[in-house]
Amino acid sequence: MWDELLTPMEEVAEHMHVWAIAEVEEGMLAPISYELTGAARDLADLLGVRAEAVLIGENVSGLAEELIWRGADTVYVLEDQALGQYRTQAYLRILADLINEKRPEIVLFGATDVGNDLAPRLAQHLDTGLLPDCTTLEVDQAERILLGTRLTHDGGLMETNACPQKRPQMATVRIGAVEPFPPNESRTGELDRIVVAVAEGEIRAQVLESVKEESRPALGEAKVVVAGGRGLGSAESFQLLEELAKELGGAVGASRGAFDEGWVPKQYWVGGAGGTAVAPDLYIACGISGAIQHYLGIKEARFIVAINSDPRAPIFKVADVGIVADLHKVLPALIDELRAMRS
C-alpha cells in the first residue's frame, strides 16, 4: 500500500536502529525514559535492529546503566555544563548532529513539555515527519514503516499516521501509553560518550530562575489521582480534592467539563484527545459523569472509585467501587478519617 510513497530502498537502508530520547529531571531519569526505552526495545526486536537511548545533560553518565537494564543495547551520552537545563537551541543542535552522524531508523520522544517542544523543531530541521501524541506504536515489518495511533476529536476517533517517505521516522509518545520493562540488572550494553561543546554565547535563551511548585507527582506519573468534574459545582470545591490528594500522596485532575468551566488550567485535564491519559493504582472520580472521552484517559487505572449523586452516571459502569452521595459530605469525612489514621 505504500509503494508509491516509499523512499528508494538504498536510502532507507542507510538508516538503522531505534532510538529513545531519555529525559532527566533533578538528576534522575524521568519515568517517560523507561517507557520510551521499552517501546524502542519492542520495535527494534520486530525490525531486527538495536534499541539505543540518548542521554543528554550535565553529569548524567551514571544514569546510562539504568537504561541498559530497561532494554537499551547502546546509550549515547552527551554531557556538557551548558546542557544541565533543557534549552531548545542547544538540544536541537547536538541531537541533529548526532542523528545525521548515526542515522537511526526511528526516534521516539515523550509527549512531554520537552518532547513536544523539541521533536517538531527537530523534524523540521531534518526535513522529516513526526507522528504526534501516540498512544500505540506498531510497525509494518515488510516495509519497515512506523505506525503511530492517536486519539482525535476529543477521543471519539482514533487515527493511525505514518511517514513512509522520510527517515528517521519520529514520534512523540504519551505518558503511560507504554508499559516499561522491569529492570534487569544482569543485562549488559554499550556506553558511547559523544564529545560535545556548547558555548553559552551561542544559546540565545538563558535560564534566570527556576521556581518549584509544592512537591507533588506529575499527573501522568502519579500512583493516585483525585479528579473532579462539573459535579463539584465551583472552582473553590477543588480545594477538597487538593486536601485529599495531599493525604494520599497523589495528584489532582479534572474532567473536560471542569476545564471548560475555567475552574482549572489545562494541565489538570484527564481524558482522551487533548487531555492527559493516566494509569494510577487508584483513581477517584468526584462529580464526573464519565463520558467516553474521559474513560479513554483513565482506562489503564487499576482501581476506580466514583463518587456521584446521580446513580445513572456512566462512570459507575466502569468503577470498581461506586458511592452514590453528595461529594461535599463524602470528601470531608474521608479526609478527616485519613488524618485520624495518620495521627
ZIKAFEN-V626648 format. One record per run of one state. SS is the DSSP state (alpha for helix, beta for strand, coil for the rest). FROM is the first residue (numbers start at 1). LEN is the number of residues. If there is no record, write none. Layout:
SS/FROM/LEN
SS/FROM/LEN
This chain:
coil/1/8
alpha/9/5
coil/14/4
beta/18/4
coil/22/2
beta/24/2
coil/26/2
beta/28/2
coil/30/1
alpha/31/17
coil/48/3
beta/51/7
coil/58/3
alpha/61/9
coil/70/4
beta/74/6
coil/80/1
alpha/81/3
coil/84/4
alpha/88/15
coil/103/3
beta/106/5
coil/111/2
alpha/113/14
coil/127/3
beta/130/5
coil/135/1
beta/136/5
coil/141/4
beta/145/8
coil/153/4
beta/157/6
coil/163/6
beta/169/5
coil/174/16
beta/190/5
coil/195/5
alpha/200/3
coil/203/16
alpha/219/3
coil/222/2
beta/224/5
coil/229/1
alpha/230/3
coil/233/5
alpha/238/11
coil/249/2
beta/251/4
coil/255/1
alpha/256/5
coil/261/5
alpha/266/3
beta/269/2
coil/271/5
beta/276/1
coil/277/5
beta/282/5
coil/287/5
alpha/292/7
coil/299/5
beta/304/5
coil/309/6
alpha/315/4
coil/319/2
beta/321/4
coil/325/2
alpha/327/16
coil/343/1
